[in-house]
């Protein structure tokens, strides 16, 4: 996959199992459980939002209430009235590391955030519970006119720019969970990259759920102006809790003429999390949008990053990987919409299921009338590690134009006894051999990740593979 | 591993019966290979040569129904090879060069070999412990590839993925050179190679083997034996070793085929015909 954005040192990723801890951080404000107009107004008020945003939230709540639960994908066992929709862990957003409260700092320390700072990252936006408490942006980026802030701040400080696109790419009417997010959203990143500006290193965000029964509803908007380039990296880990948690984010991206955007996500939610995310990008003339989406963990993930190719020459590429283990259902995939001629798209999906896990690919390729000479290819590979596990493919193709080229390939394989024997005959244990085969299977995706994320991905896979045999 | 400690170390196979999917392929094989010795195993297709290789290495589909395989160390200790998993067999020094090696897409040859070499050289290594230092591994790999006239770029390719027949065989020889087993079974390492490539393979094996390795060469041809003069040549027919001899036996079989053998051992020839009537797994 071609890109002008070079991988660079990013987060120092430590031991994976250290993520399984909780920090006692006093929540300064905690709305009561449940969702109704009063709660929504309270959230808006806490954030000192302009009227238009409060109205947007209230209208979204009505839409949320009027929409039925999706009747496809996985079973969503969420009691919407049994969730906290807003927590603000500290009064003020930390400006420097020293100002961040100690309990929160501990959590970030163990996630390696301070190291990231020392490594001259472009900027770190770390979301702890609902509010961004710590953020930084390198000076040279600011000088170039790049805006990288939390979305709440953007509502106050970059209202005009934000309002032009906020809720336009993914309107609240899109689906029930987009509506829910629109009503109660908090935090997330806002990025604007001005015309012709290339950011050479990935911008990062770390999201984290740290309160029982608490939903996380971040809202991200990225605007890549003409000829600009950006790579945004989002990593998610969550501590383990026994009660169900809901994560429902919305990510909207606009890539203008000849711009390029790559959005990389590695998610490793705790196994009780419902992860229901809507991600969509609009790519204009000659623009390139790439989603790289790695889904591990969670109880149920439903996520289908989309690229709408709006003008000639727009390109969309989506690389998706899902790993489903015991008690997990990954319903992941991708969506490509060709809305203009000479647009091209590619979906590569890899799924692994083991120990009774279920991985589904659900994807849509749509060619609208008049989108002549459009090309799309879809490749889905599934690897099933044992007889208890399951893999499904739901490829939807809607073509309303004759002069197009659409390809679809799918393969399902089991880890071959012969492959295992070959590696074992060279001294690898069965577990090592399986892990190596799985690692090779996802290699096409891992090699697209910034190095530290590739290291983390491999560690996560190793962790997932532990105890999978014998 | 020292040159003096190898005397007397043996791989001892006694009365070995092996079945695949309930079908008996080996019907009592006796074979003893000492370290530093070269043995050739010849025989018509389907006589059970590859089956013997798989059984020694511990393929799960090859069920040993009777007999024993033991590794006898210099001090006389007998290790029961049949009780070991394939990886444990590799760690005690047994190696099988596959006739048809498996491809492992996405896994680089160097990455795989580093893991493999680490485990084989540190038999007590636990999962997750450090691998052999990268620098040390790379320089050794580079040197070995140089000796085998292999381009070092080759190690960056995915294991056997899209390899030509010749490349696969050379990759197997490279693994042999890196792992330096006590006992190696080379299953038709010459098949699919042209005359020059066979000569190169033959020279390479001779250089790698030396006095420290016991080698069982399974082959249809005598060229591979050019630089690896067998101490003994064994002929397998119908799941048994029916005759053993010196290098002249390999030359005779190569020139005249197996007619004399079949005529001399009618019982084994009948077993061969019986096996042909039923489905035999490819490579058995």
Boltz contact constraints between the chains, C-beta under 6 A:
constraints:
  - contact:
      token1: [A, 418]
      token2: [B, 102]
      max_distance: 6.0
  - contact:
      token1: [A, 419]
      token2: [B, 102]
      max_distance: 6.0
  - contact:
      token1: [A, 419]
      token2: [B, 104]
      max_distance: 6.0
  - contact:
      token1: [A, 421]
      token2: [B, 59]
      max_distance: 6.0
  - contact:
      token1: [A, 422]
      token2: [B, 102]
      max_distance: 6.0
  - contact:
      token1: [A, 424]
      token2: [B, 86]
      max_distance: 6.0
  - contact:
      token1: [A, 424]
      token2: [B, 87]
      max_distance: 6.0
  - contact:
      token1: [A, 425]
      token2: [B, 57]
      max_distance: 6.0
  - contact:
      token1: [A, 425]
      token2: [B, 86]
      max_distance: 6.0
  - contact:
      token1: [A, 425]
      token2: [B, 90]
      max_distance: 6.0
  - contact:
      token1: [A, 425]
      token2: [B, 96]
      max_distance: 6.0
  - contact:
      token1: [A, 426]
      token2: [B, 90]
      max_distance: 6.0
  - contact:
      token1: [A, 426]
      token2: [B, 116]
      max_distance: 6.0
  - contact:
      token1: [A, 427]
      token2: [B, 87]
      max_distance: 6.0
  - contact:
      token1: [A, 427]
      token2: [B, 90]
      max_distance: 6.0
  - contact:
      token1: [A, 427]
      token2: [B, 91]
      max_distance: 6.0
  - contact:
      token1: [A, 427]
      token2: [B, 116]
      max_distance: 6.0
  - contact:
      token1: [A, 427]
      token2: [B, 119]
      max_distance: 6.0
  - contact:
      token1: [A, 427]
      token2: [B, 120]
      max_distance: 6.0
  - contact:
      token1: [A, 428]
      token2: [B, 87]
      max_distance: 6.0
  - contact:
      token1: [A, 429]
      token2: [B, 87]
      max_distance: 6.0
  - contact:
      token1: [A, 429]
      token2: [B, 127]
      max_distance: 6.0
  - contact:
      token1: [A, 436]
      token2: [B, 107]
      max_distance: 6.0
  - contact:
      token1: [A, 440]
      token2: [B, 104]
      max_distance: 6.0
  - contact:
      token1: [A, 440]
      token2: [B, 105]
      max_distance: 6.0
  - contact:
      token1: [A, 440]
      token2: [B, 106]
      max_distance: 6.0
  - contact:
      token1: [A, 440]
      token2: [B, 107]
      max_distance: 6.0
  - contact:
      token1: [A, 441]
      token2: [B, 106]
      max_distance: 6.0
  - contact:
      token1: [A, 443]
      token2: [B, 106]
      max_distance: 6.0
